[in-house]
Amino acid sequence: MRILFLILALTLVNNSSAQITLEDDGLHFLTGAAISSGTYALVYSKTKNKKKAFWYSFGLSSLAGISKEFYDGNIISGKFDTSEMIATMLGGLTASYTFNIFTGKKEKKQRAKLKSISD
């Protein structure tokens, strides 16, 4: 019975429309990640504040996604595509979060090393 249920579940998952990804959404994801990466690097290099860098980079990529879809929806085609906006925002969130995790690790180690030497 478990095998029958597993086969049925896999069939439904493989045929669901949620599995369809559009090439354009992938480009939006990459664009959001690129905008966010550049913004994070710029803000962190100026302020050395991880929290500011995260929120500015995520905010700018989100603003870019919302602005682009607003422009497309109201000026060009008359259709606001929510999936493209979400893809851009998720790309920005992914890049911002990744940079936030890995930024500053070396500096913390250096500070701890200097502190242990001075003590």
QUIFEN-V951977 format. One record per helix or strand of 2 or more residues. SS is the DSSP state (H for helix, E for strand). FROM is the first residue (numbers start at 0). TO is the last residue. If there is no record, write none. Layout:
BEGIN
ss: {SS:SS}
from: {FROM:FROM}
to: {TO:TO}
END
This chain:
BEGIN
ss: {H:H:H:H:H:H}
from: {1:16:22:49:81:104}
to: {14:18:46:75:101:117}
END
